[in-house]
Amino acid sequence: MLRFNTYYFALAILLFAIEVLIALFAHDNFVRPYLGDVLVVILIYCFIKSFLNLPVFALAVGVLFFAFAIEFLQYVKIVNVLGLEKSELWRIVLGTSFAWLDMLAYVVGIRVVLMVEKYIWQKELV
């Protein structure tokens, strides 16, 4: 179950770099709010897949539920509840605003993962 996969790790690093560039330079109404959310679930999936040999579908669903949980925490204003509203790091990591479209973006990102794993890399999903 535990093993290091350099391919997934390299993808995670590439996606992280893209996310940083989006955060620093994209100040629009599509790339930053939606494409960034699509990519972040793919990033999390690739990072976990770098270290754990888990079934594709189970990991994808787990990542999706994790993203939904973070979005729910934004809904309940967890940053404020924990008194972290002055911490830029925690505001970025946890986020500060709930949006239903973010949840749709997470679903799209996981759908991309499942399609790539099945149709491009020819992996079994279960």
N, CA, C and O atoms as a Tinker XYZ file with bonds, in Angstrom:
   504  protein
     1  N      0.813000   -1.193000    0.000000    73     2
     2  CA     0.000000    0.000000    0.000000    64     1     3
     3  C      0.860000    1.262000    0.000000    63     2     4     5
     4  O      0.566000    2.215000   -0.722000    81     3
     5  N      1.916000    1.272000    0.803000    73     3     6
     6  CA     2.802000    2.417000    0.865000    64     5     7
     7  C      3.915000    2.247000   -0.165000    63     6     8     9
     8  O      4.651000    1.260000   -0.143000    81     7
     9  N      4.027000    3.206000   -1.054000    73     7    10
    10  CA     5.099000    3.198000   -2.049000    64     9    11
    11  C      5.199000    4.580000   -2.671000    63    10    12    13
    12  O      4.227000    5.337000   -2.678000    81    11
    13  N      6.365000    4.908000   -3.191000    73    11    14
    14  CA     6.579000    6.227000   -3.790000    64    13    15
    15  C      6.481000    6.117000   -5.303000    63    14    16    17
    16  O      7.144000    5.280000   -5.916000    81    15
    17  N      5.651000    6.966000   -5.906000    73    15    18
    18  CA     5.470000    6.996000   -7.348000    64    17    19
    19  C      5.946000    8.358000   -7.851000    63    18    20    21
    20  O      5.292000    9.376000   -7.625000    81    19
    21  N      7.083000    8.365000   -8.529000    73    19    22
    22  CA     7.668000    9.628000   -8.981000    64    21    23
    23  C      6.796000   10.330000  -10.019000    63    22    24    25
    24  O      6.791000   11.560000  -10.083000    81    23
    25  N      6.064000    9.576000  -10.827000    73    23    26
    26  CA     5.232000   10.176000  -11.858000    64    25    27
    27  C      4.113000   11.019000  -11.230000    63    26    28    29
    28  O      3.917000   12.172000  -11.611000    81    27
    29  N      3.389000   10.448000  -10.277000    73    27    30
    30  CA     2.322000   11.196000   -9.607000    64    29    31
    31  C      2.904000   12.366000   -8.805000    63    30    32    33
    32  O      2.301000   13.436000   -8.727000    81    31
    33  N      4.080000   12.149000   -8.212000    73    31    34
    34  CA     4.704000   13.221000   -7.435000    64    33    35
    35  C      5.088000   14.386000   -8.342000    63    34    36    37
    36  O      4.883000   15.547000   -7.989000    81    35
    37  N      5.644000   14.073000   -9.506000    73    35    38
    38  CA     5.994000   15.135000  -10.461000    64    37    39
    39  C      4.744000   15.890000  -10.918000    63    38    40    41
    40  O      4.769000   17.113000  -11.051000    81    39
    41  N      3.657000   15.159000  -11.157000    73    39    42
    42  CA     2.406000   15.817000  -11.519000    64    41    43
    43  C      1.904000   16.711000  -10.393000    63    42    44    45
    44  O      1.416000   17.812000  -10.645000    81    43
    45  N      2.021000   16.246000   -9.163000    73    43    46
    46  CA     1.592000   17.048000   -8.020000    64    45    47
    47  C      2.407000   18.331000   -7.917000    63    46    48    49
    48  O      1.854000   19.399000   -7.652000    81    47
    49  N      3.710000   18.234000   -8.125000    73    47    50
    50  CA     4.567000   19.422000   -8.074000    64    49    51
    51  C      4.201000   20.386000   -9.200000    63    50    52    53
    52  O      4.113000   21.594000   -8.977000    81    51
    53  N      3.987000   19.861000  -10.407000    73    51    54
    54  CA     3.589000   20.705000  -11.532000    64    53    55
    55  C      2.258000   21.406000  -11.248000    63    54    56    57
    56  O      2.125000   22.608000  -11.481000    81    55
    57  N      1.289000   20.664000  -10.750000    73    55    58
    58  CA    -0.013000   21.252000  -10.433000    64    57    59
    59  C      0.091000   22.280000   -9.315000    63    58    60    61
    60  O     -0.593000   23.303000   -9.342000    81    59
    61  N      0.948000   22.009000   -8.331000    73    59    62
    62  CA     1.153000   22.982000   -7.259000    64    61    63
    63  C      1.735000   24.278000   -7.819000    63    62    64    65
    64  O      1.304000   25.369000   -7.446000    81    63
    65  N      2.708000   24.158000   -8.709000    73    63    66
    66  CA     3.310000   25.347000   -9.329000    64    65    67
    67  C      2.255000   26.130000  -10.117000    63    66    68    69
    68  O      2.222000   27.360000  -10.064000    81    67
    69  N      1.402000   25.421000  -10.841000    73    67    70
    70  CA     0.327000   26.087000  -11.591000    64    69    71
    71  C     -0.632000   26.787000  -10.632000    63    70    72    73
    72  O     -1.059000   27.911000  -10.893000    81    71
    73  N     -0.971000   26.131000   -9.528000    73    71    74
    74  CA    -1.860000   26.744000   -8.533000    64    73    75
    75  C     -1.238000   28.017000   -7.943000    63    74    76    77
    76  O     -1.935000   29.011000   -7.742000    81    75
    77  N      0.054000   27.987000   -7.670000    73    75    78
    78  CA     0.738000   29.175000   -7.147000    64    77    79
    79  C      0.692000   30.297000   -8.180000    63    78    80    81
    80  O      0.421000   31.446000   -7.834000    81    79
    81  N      0.953000   29.973000   -9.440000    73    79    82
    82  CA     0.890000   30.988000  -10.495000    64    81    83
    83  C     -0.517000   31.562000  -10.628000    63    82    84    85
    84  O     -0.687000   32.767000  -10.814000    81    83
    85  N     -1.508000   30.709000  -10.533000    73    83    86
    86  CA    -2.897000   31.180000  -10.585000    64    85    87
    87  C     -3.164000   32.131000   -9.411000    63    86    88    89
    88  O     -3.757000   33.194000   -9.592000    81    87
    89  N     -2.727000   31.746000   -8.222000    73    87    90
    90  CA    -2.958000   32.580000   -7.035000    64    89    91
    91  C     -2.264000   33.937000   -7.151000    63    90    92    93
    92  O     -2.798000   34.956000   -6.715000    81    91
    93  N     -1.078000   33.936000   -7.740000    73    91    94
    94  CA    -0.313000   35.179000   -7.833000    64    93    95
    95  C     -0.730000   36.074000   -8.991000    63    94    96    97
    96  O     -0.713000   37.298000   -8.862000    81    95
    97  N     -1.104000   35.481000  -10.119000    73    95    98
    98  CA    -1.264000   36.281000  -11.324000    64    97    99
    99  C     -2.655000   36.275000  -11.957000    63    98   100   101
   100  O     -2.948000   37.145000  -12.777000    81    99
   101  N     -3.501000   35.342000  -11.608000    73    99   102
   102  CA    -4.829000   35.284000  -12.220000    64   101   103
   103  C     -5.826000   36.023000  -11.334000    63   102   104   105
   104  O     -6.136000   35.585000  -10.226000    81   103
   105  N     -6.306000   37.114000  -11.825000    73   103   106
   106  CA    -7.274000   37.909000  -11.076000    64   105   107
   107  C     -8.500000   38.134000  -11.949000    63   106   108   109
   108  O     -8.893000   39.267000  -12.228000    81   107
   109  N     -9.084000   37.033000  -12.367000    73   107   110
   110  CA   -10.216000   37.089000  -13.282000    64   109   111
   111  C    -11.429000   36.403000  -12.663000    63   110   112   113
   112  O    -11.447000   36.105000  -11.469000    81   111
   113  N    -12.425000   36.161000  -13.480000    73   111   114
   114  CA   -13.659000   35.542000  -12.977000    64   113   115
   115  C    -13.811000   34.088000  -13.390000    63   114   116   117
   116  O    -14.873000   33.501000  -13.184000    81   115
   117  N    -12.769000   33.492000  -13.972000    73   115   118
   118  CA   -12.868000   32.086000  -14.357000    64   117   119
   119  C    -11.677000   31.257000  -13.885000    63   118   120   121
   120  O    -11.849000   30.273000  -13.165000    81   119
   121  N    -10.473000   31.651000  -14.287000    73   119   122
   122  CA    -9.291000   30.828000  -13.992000    64   121   123
   123  C     -9.082000   30.687000  -12.499000    63   122   124   125
   124  O     -8.975000   29.570000  -11.993000    81   123
   125  N     -9.022000   31.785000  -11.795000    73   123   126
   126  CA    -8.755000   31.702000  -10.351000    64   125   127
   127  C     -9.877000   30.995000   -9.588000    63   126   128   129
   128  O     -9.597000   30.072000   -8.822000    81   127
   129  N    -11.128000   31.395000   -9.773000    73   127   130
   130  CA   -12.154000   30.752000   -8.940000    64   129   131
   131  C    -12.557000   29.351000   -9.378000    63   130   132   133
   132  O    -12.890000   28.528000   -8.525000    81   131
   133  N    -12.541000   29.049000  -10.659000    73   131   134
   134  CA   -13.071000   27.755000  -11.101000    64   133   135
   135  C    -11.989000   26.794000  -11.574000    63   134   136   137
   136  O    -11.940000   25.655000  -11.111000    81   135
   137  N    -11.129000   27.220000  -12.476000    73   135   138
   138  CA   -10.066000   26.325000  -12.942000    64   137   139
   139  C     -9.146000   25.949000  -11.781000    63   138   140   141
   140  O     -8.684000   24.811000  -11.699000    81   139
   141  N     -8.881000   26.900000  -10.887000    73   139   142
   142  CA    -8.067000   26.607000   -9.706000    64   141   143
   143  C     -8.687000   25.526000   -8.845000    63   142   144   145
   144  O     -7.980000   24.674000   -8.307000    81   143
   145  N    -10.018000   25.553000   -8.710000    73   143   146
   146  CA   -10.710000   24.534000   -7.909000    64   145   147
   147  C    -10.734000   23.175000   -8.608000    63   146   148   149
   148  O    -10.659000   22.136000   -7.952000    81   147
   149  N    -10.835000   23.183000   -9.925000    73   147   150
   150  CA   -10.758000   21.925000  -10.675000    64   149   151
   151  C     -9.377000   21.304000  -10.466000    63   150   152   153
   152  O     -9.254000   20.106000  -10.210000    81   151
   153  N     -8.348000   22.131000  -10.579000    73   151   154
   154  CA    -6.977000   21.627000  -10.478000    64   153   155
   155  C     -6.595000   21.200000   -9.058000    63   154   156   157
   156  O     -5.787000   20.289000   -8.880000    81   155
   157  N     -7.176000   21.859000   -8.043000    73   155   158
   158  CA    -6.745000   21.544000   -6.681000    64   157   159
   159  C     -7.115000   20.118000   -6.284000    63   158   160   161
   160  O     -6.346000   19.470000   -5.575000    81   159
   161  N     -8.261000   19.612000   -6.715000    73   159   162
   162  CA    -8.599000   18.228000   -6.363000    64   161   163
   163  C     -7.713000   17.240000   -7.129000    63   162   164   165
   164  O     -7.385000   16.168000   -6.621000    81   163
   165  N     -7.334000   17.607000   -8.338000    73   163   166
   166  CA    -6.405000   16.768000   -9.100000    64   165   167
   167  C     -5.045000   16.761000   -8.415000    63   166   168   169
   168  O     -4.393000   15.720000   -8.328000    81   167
   169  N     -4.620000   17.918000   -7.931000    73   167   170
   170  CA    -3.363000   18.036000   -7.181000    64   169   171
   171  C     -3.380000   17.156000   -5.938000    63   170   172   173
   172  O     -2.428000   16.415000   -5.689000    81   171
   173  N     -4.443000   17.230000   -5.164000    73   171   174
   174  CA    -4.538000   16.421000   -3.942000    64   173   175
   175  C     -4.514000   14.932000   -4.286000    63   174   176   177
   176  O     -3.832000   14.145000   -3.631000    81   175
   177  N     -5.261000   14.560000   -5.314000    73   175   178
   178  CA    -5.284000   13.164000   -5.756000    64   177   179
   179  C     -3.868000   12.695000   -6.126000    63   178   180   181
   180  O     -3.420000   11.644000   -5.669000    81   179
   181  N     -3.176000   13.475000   -6.949000    73   179   182
   182  CA    -1.828000   13.088000   -7.384000    64   181   183
   183  C     -0.854000   13.021000   -6.213000    63   182   184   185
   184  O      0.002000   12.138000   -6.162000    81   183
   185  N     -0.986000   13.959000   -5.270000    73   183   186
   186  CA    -0.083000   13.948000   -4.118000    64   185   187
   187  C     -0.280000   12.684000   -3.285000    63   186   188   189
   188  O      0.693000   12.034000   -2.902000    81   187
   189  N     -1.514000   12.340000   -3.008000    73   187   190
   190  CA    -1.776000   11.127000   -2.221000    64   189   191
   191  C     -1.330000    9.887000   -2.994000    63   190   192   193
   192  O     -0.746000    8.968000   -2.420000    81   191
   193  N     -1.607000    9.865000   -4.298000    73   191   194
   194  CA    -1.233000    8.730000   -5.138000    64   193   195
   195  C      0.292000    8.592000   -5.227000    63   194   196   197
   196  O      0.800000    7.520000   -5.559000    81   195
   197  N      1.019000    9.670000   -4.932000    73   195   198
   198  CA     2.484000    9.626000   -4.921000    64   197   199
   199  C      3.018000    8.688000   -3.845000    63   198   200   201
   200  O      4.099000    8.118000   -3.992000    81   199
   201  N      2.257000    8.531000   -2.764000    73   199   202
   202  CA     2.742000    7.775000   -1.611000    64   201   203
   203  C      1.937000    6.522000   -1.293000    63   202   204   205
   204  O      2.444000    5.600000   -0.654000    81   203
   205  N      0.693000    6.488000   -1.735000    73   203   206
   206  CA    -0.163000    5.353000   -1.403000    64   205   207
   207  C     -0.710000    4.699000   -2.660000    63   206   208   209
   208  O     -1.186000    5.382000   -3.566000    81   207
   209  N     -0.642000    3.389000   -2.711000    73   207   210
   210  CA    -1.185000    2.646000   -3.838000    64   209   211
   211  C     -2.634000    2.263000   -3.521000    63   210   212   213
   212  O     -2.926000    1.132000   -3.132000    81   211
   213  N     -3.524000    3.230000   -3.696000    73   211   214
   214  CA    -4.939000    3.035000   -3.401000    64   213   215
   215  C     -5.726000    2.854000   -4.691000    63   214   216   217
   216  O     -5.294000    3.317000   -5.747000    81   215
   217  N     -6.869000    2.189000   -4.621000    73   215   218
   218  CA    -7.718000    2.070000   -5.812000    64   217   219
   219  C     -8.147000    3.455000   -6.308000    63   218   220   221
   220  O     -8.446000    4.348000   -5.515000    81   219
   221  N     -8.172000    3.611000   -7.608000    73   219   222
   222  CA    -8.455000    4.898000   -8.240000    64   221   223
   223  C     -9.781000    5.481000   -7.751000    63   222   224   225
   224  O     -9.823000    6.619000   -7.283000    81   223
   225  N    -10.849000    4.718000   -7.854000    73   223   226
   226  CA   -12.178000    5.245000   -7.532000    64   225   227
   227  C    -12.293000    5.607000   -6.054000    63   226   228   229
   228  O    -12.830000    6.661000   -5.713000    81   227
   229  N    -11.800000    4.751000   -5.187000    73   227   230
   230  CA   -11.875000    5.018000   -3.744000    64   229   231
   231  C    -11.131000    6.293000   -3.381000    63   230   232   233
   232  O    -11.638000    7.113000   -2.615000    81   231
   233  N     -9.938000    6.466000   -3.922000    73   231   234
   234  CA    -9.169000    7.672000   -3.634000    64   233   235
   235  C     -9.856000    8.899000   -4.213000    63   234   236   237
   236  O     -9.929000    9.938000   -3.557000    81   235
   237  N    -10.357000    8.789000   -5.429000    73   235   238
   238  CA   -11.035000    9.924000   -6.064000    64   237   239
   239  C    -12.238000   10.371000   -5.237000    63   238   240   241
   240  O    -12.433000   11.567000   -5.017000    81   239
   241  N    -13.035000    9.423000   -4.783000    73   239   242
   242  CA   -14.206000    9.752000   -3.958000    64   241   243
   243  C    -13.749000   10.342000   -2.621000    63   242   244   245
   244  O    -14.360000   11.292000   -2.132000    81   243
   245  N    -12.714000    9.809000   -2.038000    73   243   246
   246  CA   -12.187000   10.346000   -0.787000    64   245   247
   247  C    -11.722000   11.786000   -0.929000    63   246   248   249
   248  O    -11.994000   12.622000   -0.068000    81   247
   249  N    -11.022000   12.071000   -2.017000    73   247   250
   250  CA   -10.559000   13.438000   -2.276000    64   249   251
   251  C    -11.761000   14.372000   -2.482000    63   250   252   253
   252  O    -11.769000   15.504000   -1.999000    81   251
   253  N    -12.761000   13.885000   -3.197000    73   251   254
   254  CA   -13.959000   14.696000   -3.418000    64   253   255
   255  C    -14.650000   15.014000   -2.090000    63   254   256   257
   256  O    -15.038000   16.158000   -1.854000    81   255
   257  N    -14.804000   14.024000   -1.235000    73   255   258
   258  CA   -15.423000   14.268000    0.069000    64   257   259
   259  C    -14.582000   15.219000    0.922000    63   258   260   261
   260  O    -15.126000   16.050000    1.649000    81   259
   261  N    -13.267000   15.095000    0.830000    73   259   262
   262  CA   -12.385000   16.016000    1.538000    64   261   263
   263  C    -12.608000   17.447000    1.059000    63   262   264   265
   264  O    -12.713000   18.369000    1.868000    81   263
   265  N    -12.680000   17.627000   -0.253000    73   263   266
   266  CA   -12.908000   18.964000   -0.816000    64   265   267
   267  C    -14.269000   19.505000   -0.373000    63   266   268   269
   268  O    -14.390000   20.680000   -0.025000    81   267
   269  N    -15.284000   18.651000   -0.385000    73   267   270
   270  CA   -16.609000   19.061000    0.092000    64   269   271
   271  C    -16.547000   19.471000    1.560000    63   270   272   273
   272  O    -17.184000   20.445000    1.961000    81   271
   273  N    -15.784000   18.733000    2.358000    73   271   274
   274  CA   -15.665000   19.047000    3.786000    64   273   275
   275  C    -15.021000   20.417000    3.995000    63   274   276   277
   276  O    -15.469000   21.199000    4.833000    81   275
   277  N    -13.975000   20.698000    3.233000    73   275   278
   278  CA   -13.323000   22.006000    3.320000    64   277   279
   279  C    -14.308000   23.104000    2.923000    63   278   280   281
   280  O    -14.361000   24.158000    3.556000    81   279
   281  N    -15.078000   22.851000    1.881000    73   279   282
   282  CA   -16.076000   23.840000    1.437000    64   281   283
   283  C    -17.134000   24.055000    2.527000    63   282   284   285
   284  O    -17.559000   25.186000    2.762000    81   283
   285  N    -17.555000   22.983000    3.186000    73   283   286
   286  CA   -18.502000   23.110000    4.290000    64   285   287
   287  C    -17.896000   23.944000    5.417000    63   286   288   289
   288  O    -18.582000   24.777000    6.010000    81   287
   289  N    -16.613000   23.724000    5.717000    73   287   290
   290  CA   -15.940000   24.519000    6.748000    64   289   291
   291  C    -15.917000   25.999000    6.368000    63   290   292   293
   292  O    -15.985000   26.865000    7.240000    81   291
   293  N    -15.822000   26.285000    5.080000    73   291   294
   294  CA   -15.915000   27.674000    4.636000    64   293   295
   295  C    -17.321000   28.216000    4.887000    63   294   296   297
   296  O    -17.488000   29.378000    5.258000    81   295
   297  N    -18.318000   27.377000    4.685000    73   295   298
   298  CA   -19.705000   27.776000    4.917000    64   297   299
   299  C    -19.938000   28.174000    6.379000    63   298   300   301
   300  O    -20.652000   29.136000    6.661000    81   299
   301  N    -19.333000   27.432000    7.297000    73   299   302
   302  CA   -19.506000   27.736000    8.723000    64   301   303
   303  C    -18.462000   28.740000    9.217000    63   302   304   305
   304  O    -18.353000   28.983000   10.419000    81   303
   305  N    -17.700000   29.320000    8.295000    73   303   306
   306  CA   -16.699000   30.355000    8.623000    64   305   307
   307  C    -15.688000   29.853000    9.657000    63   306   308   309
   308  O    -15.432000   30.511000   10.666000    81   307
   309  N    -15.120000   28.677000    9.385000    73   307   310
   310  CA   -14.210000   28.039000   10.333000    64   309   311
   311  C    -12.994000   28.906000   10.655000    63   310   312   313
   312  O    -12.479000   28.856000   11.772000    81   311
   313  N    -12.533000   29.693000    9.695000    73   311   314
   314  CA   -11.377000   30.558000    9.936000    64   313   315
   315  C    -11.703000   31.552000   11.055000    63   314   316   317
   316  O    -10.874000   31.805000   11.930000    81   315
   317  N    -12.900000   32.106000   11.020000    73   315   318
   318  CA   -13.316000   33.046000   12.071000    64   317   319
   319  C    -13.576000   32.316000   13.387000    63   318   320   321
   320  O    -13.201000   32.798000   14.456000    81   319
   321  N    -14.223000   31.147000   13.301000    73   319   322
   322  CA   -14.533000   30.370000   14.506000    64   321   323
   323  C    -13.253000   30.037000   15.267000    63   322   324   325
   324  O    -13.226000   30.083000   16.497000    81   323
   325  N    -12.199000   29.703000   14.535000    73   323   326
   326  CA   -10.922000   29.346000   15.166000    64   325   327
   327  C    -10.056000   30.564000   15.505000    63   326   328   329
   328  O     -8.967000   30.421000   16.060000    81   327
   329  N    -10.545000   31.755000   15.169000    73   327   330
   330  CA    -9.784000   32.974000   15.449000    64   329   331
   331  C     -8.580000   33.154000   14.549000    63   330   332   333
   332  O     -7.592000   33.772000   14.946000    81   331
   333  N     -8.653000   32.618000   13.335000    73   331   334
   334  CA    -7.519000   32.678000   12.403000    64   333   335
   335  C     -7.721000   33.693000   11.277000    63   334   336   337
   336  O     -6.996000   33.673000   10.282000    81   335
   337  N     -8.711000   34.582000   11.435000    73   335   338
   338  CA    -9.042000   35.501000   10.347000    64   337   339
   339  C     -7.910000   36.460000    9.981000    63   338   340   341
   340  O     -7.915000   37.026000    8.888000    81   339
   341  N     -6.943000   36.652000   10.876000    73   339   342
   342  CA    -5.800000   37.533000   10.579000    64   341   343
   343  C     -4.628000   36.776000    9.952000    63   342   344   345
   344  O     -3.648000   37.388000    9.527000    81   343
   345  N     -4.730000   35.453000    9.896000    73   343   346
   346  CA    -3.655000   34.636000    9.334000    64   345   347
   347  C     -3.874000   34.437000    7.830000    63   346   348   349
   348  O     -4.793000   33.736000    7.405000    81   347
   349  N     -3.018000   35.062000    7.054000    73   347   350
   350  CA    -3.125000   34.933000    5.592000    64   349   351
   351  C     -2.965000   33.483000    5.156000    63   350   352   353
   352  O     -3.660000   33.026000    4.248000    81   351
   353  N     -2.052000   32.757000    5.799000    73   351   354
   354  CA    -1.824000   31.356000    5.446000    64   353   355
   355  C     -3.101000   30.537000    5.618000    63   354   356   357
   356  O     -3.506000   29.822000    4.701000    81   355
   357  N     -3.738000   30.635000    6.786000    73   355   358
   358  CA    -4.939000   29.837000    7.032000    64   357   359
   359  C     -6.111000   30.301000    6.184000    63   358   360   361
   360  O     -6.964000   29.492000    5.818000    81   359
   361  N     -6.168000   31.581000    5.866000    73   359   362
   362  CA    -7.229000   32.087000    4.989000    64   361   363
   363  C     -7.073000   31.482000    3.583000    63   362   364   365
   364  O     -8.064000   31.196000    2.911000    81   363
   365  N     -5.831000   31.294000    3.152000    73   363   366
   366  CA    -5.587000   30.692000    1.838000    64   365   367
   367  C     -5.842000   29.186000    1.893000    63   366   368   369
   368  O     -6.517000   28.640000    1.020000    81   367
   369  N     -5.307000   28.514000    2.910000    73   367   370
   370  CA    -5.414000   27.057000    3.008000    64   369   371
   371  C     -6.864000   26.616000    3.172000    63   370   372   373
   372  O     -7.323000   25.723000    2.460000    81   371
   373  N     -7.583000   27.228000    4.095000    73   371   374
   374  CA    -8.955000   26.814000    4.363000    64   373   375
   375  C     -9.987000   27.542000    3.525000    63   374   376   377
   376  O    -11.100000   27.052000    3.338000    81   375
   377  N     -9.623000   28.708000    3.023000    73   375   378
   378  CA   -10.577000   29.504000    2.259000    64   377   379
   379  C    -11.524000   30.231000    3.185000    63   378   380   381
   380  O    -11.618000   29.925000    4.373000    81   379
   381  N    -12.229000   31.206000    2.617000    73   379   382
   382  CA   -13.085000   32.030000    3.464000    64   381   383
   383  C    -14.510000   32.179000    2.946000    63   382   384   385
   384  O    -15.358000   32.749000    3.631000    81   383
   385  N    -14.782000   31.676000    1.753000    73   383   386
   386  CA   -16.146000   31.876000    1.237000    64   385   387
   387  C    -16.669000   30.603000    0.578000    63   386   388   389
   388  O    -16.002000   29.988000   -0.254000    81   387
   389  N    -17.867000   30.236000    0.973000    73   387   390
   390  CA   -18.542000   29.064000    0.429000    64   389   391
   391  C    -19.175000   29.415000   -0.910000    63   390   392   393
   392  O    -19.702000   30.514000   -1.083000    81   391
   393  N    -19.124000   28.476000   -1.862000    73   391   394
   394  CA   -19.810000   28.666000   -3.148000    64   393   395
   395  C    -20.199000   27.303000   -3.711000    63   394   396   397
   396  O    -19.386000   26.382000   -3.776000    81   395
   397  N    -21.445000   27.202000   -4.111000    73   395   398
   398  CA   -21.921000   25.955000   -4.723000    64   397   399
   399  C    -21.150000   25.635000   -5.999000    63   398   400   401
   400  O    -20.919000   24.464000   -6.300000    81   399
   401  N    -20.750000   26.654000   -6.750000    73   399   402
   402  CA   -20.005000   26.403000   -7.987000    64   401   403
   403  C    -18.629000   25.804000   -7.710000    63   402   404   405
   404  O    -18.080000   25.098000   -8.556000    81   403
   405  N    -18.072000   26.078000   -6.538000    73   403   406
   406  CA   -16.806000   25.434000   -6.162000    64   405   407
   407  C    -16.997000   23.927000   -6.065000    63   406   408   409
   408  O    -16.138000   23.150000   -6.481000    81   407
   409  N    -18.125000   23.530000   -5.516000    73   407   410
   410  CA   -18.397000   22.091000   -5.372000    64   409   411
   411  C    -18.534000   21.446000   -6.748000    63   410   412   413
   412  O    -18.075000   20.323000   -6.959000    81   411
   413  N    -19.159000   22.150000   -7.676000    73   411   414
   414  CA   -19.246000   21.654000   -9.049000    64   413   415
   415  C    -17.856000   21.550000   -9.667000    63   414   416   417
   416  O    -17.565000   20.586000  -10.376000    81   415
   417  N    -17.004000   22.525000   -9.409000    73   415   418
   418  CA   -15.628000   22.488000   -9.933000    64   417   419
   419  C    -14.873000   21.277000   -9.384000    63   418   420   421
   420  O    -14.102000   20.652000  -10.111000    81   419
   421  N    -15.087000   20.941000   -8.113000    73   419   422
   422  CA   -14.441000   19.763000   -7.534000    64   421   423
   423  C    -14.917000   18.486000   -8.231000    63   422   424   425
   424  O    -14.122000   17.588000   -8.508000    81   423
   425  N    -16.204000   18.417000   -8.508000    73   423   426
   426  CA   -16.752000   17.248000   -9.212000    64   425   427
   427  C    -16.130000   17.145000  -10.599000    63   426   428   429
   428  O    -15.757000   16.055000  -11.033000    81   427
   429  N    -16.014000   18.270000  -11.297000    73   427   430
   430  CA   -15.394000   18.270000  -12.630000    64   429   431
   431  C    -13.948000   17.785000  -12.532000    63   430   432   433
   432  O    -13.509000   16.978000  -13.351000    81   431
   433  N    -13.208000   18.270000  -11.540000    73   431   434
   434  CA   -11.816000   17.848000  -11.369000    64   433   435
   435  C    -11.690000   16.358000  -11.123000    63   434   436   437
   436  O    -10.813000   15.708000  -11.691000    81   435
   437  N    -12.553000   15.810000  -10.286000    73   435   438
   438  CA   -12.513000   14.370000  -10.012000    64   437   439
   439  C    -12.943000   13.586000  -11.242000    63   438   440   441
   440  O    -12.423000   12.501000  -11.502000    81   439
   441  N    -13.876000   14.121000  -11.991000    73   439   442
   442  CA   -14.290000   13.466000  -13.242000    64   441   443
   443  C    -13.104000   13.411000  -14.218000    63   442   444   445
   444  O    -12.908000   12.404000  -14.898000    81   443
   445  N    -12.328000   14.476000  -14.283000    73   443   446
   446  CA   -11.125000   14.493000  -15.127000    64   445   447
   447  C    -10.162000   13.402000  -14.668000    63   446   448   449
   448  O     -9.617000   12.666000  -15.491000    81   447
   449  N     -9.954000   13.298000  -13.366000    73   447   450
   450  CA    -9.074000   12.254000  -12.816000    64   449   451
   451  C     -9.545000   10.878000  -13.269000    63   450   452   453
   452  O     -8.755000   10.083000  -13.779000    81   451
   453  N    -10.827000   10.598000  -13.083000    73   451   454
   454  CA   -11.356000    9.275000  -13.428000    64   453   455
   455  C    -11.231000    8.993000  -14.925000    63   454   456   457
   456  O    -10.905000    7.873000  -15.320000    81   455
   457  N    -11.487000    9.993000  -15.751000    73   455   458
   458  CA   -11.386000    9.796000  -17.202000    64   457   459
   459  C     -9.942000    9.553000  -17.622000    63   458   460   461
   460  O     -9.671000    8.672000  -18.438000    81   459
   461  N     -9.018000   10.326000  -17.070000    73   459   462
   462  CA    -7.598000   10.154000  -17.420000    64   461   463
   463  C     -7.104000    8.785000  -16.961000    63   462   464   465
   464  O     -6.429000    8.082000  -17.713000    81   463
   465  N     -7.435000    8.412000  -15.744000    73   463   466
   466  CA    -6.994000    7.116000  -15.230000    64   465   467
   467  C     -7.552000    5.968000  -16.071000    63   466   468   469
   468  O     -6.835000    5.012000  -16.368000    81   467
   469  N     -8.810000    6.056000  -16.450000    73   467   470
   470  CA    -9.438000    4.950000  -17.174000    64   469   471
   471  C     -9.088000    4.938000  -18.664000    63   470   472   473
   472  O     -8.705000    3.898000  -19.200000    81   471
   473  N     -9.214000    6.070000  -19.325000    73   471   474
   474  CA    -9.107000    6.075000  -20.788000    64   473   475
   475  C     -7.713000    6.394000  -21.312000    63   474   476   477
   476  O     -7.369000    5.966000  -22.413000    81   475
   477  N     -6.911000    7.122000  -20.571000    73   475   478
   478  CA    -5.565000    7.444000  -21.053000    64   477   479
   479  C     -4.542000    6.486000  -20.451000    63   478   480   481
   480  O     -3.703000    5.938000  -21.167000    81   479
   481  N     -4.613000    6.282000  -19.126000    73   479   482
   482  CA    -3.629000    5.414000  -18.477000    64   481   483
   483  C     -4.126000    3.985000  -18.331000    63   482   484   485
   484  O     -3.422000    3.132000  -17.791000    81   483
   485  N     -5.342000    3.718000  -18.813000    73   483   486
   486  CA    -5.895000    2.368000  -18.893000    64   485   487
   487  C     -5.892000    1.647000  -17.541000    63   486   488   489
   488  O     -5.596000    0.454000  -17.474000    81   487
   489  N     -6.220000    2.365000  -16.472000    73   487   490
   490  CA    -6.241000    1.748000  -15.153000    64   489   491
   491  C     -7.669000    1.326000  -14.803000    63   490   492   493
   492  O     -8.645000    1.932000  -15.246000    81   491
   493  N     -7.755000    0.290000  -14.011000    73   491   494
   494  CA    -9.045000   -0.149000  -13.466000    64   493   495
   495  C     -9.445000    0.869000  -12.388000    63   494   496   497
   496  O     -8.611000    1.304000  -11.595000    81   495
   497  N    -10.704000    1.233000  -12.372000    73   495   498
   498  CA   -11.155000    2.241000  -11.410000    64   497   499
   499  C    -11.420000    1.654000  -10.027000    63   498   500   501
   500  O    -11.379000    2.384000   -9.036000    81   499
   501  N    -11.686000    0.370000   -9.939000    73   499   502
   502  CA   -11.964000   -0.220000   -8.626000    64   501   503
   503  C    -10.910000   -1.236000   -8.257000    63   502   504
   504  O    -10.979000   -1.836000   -7.185000    81   503
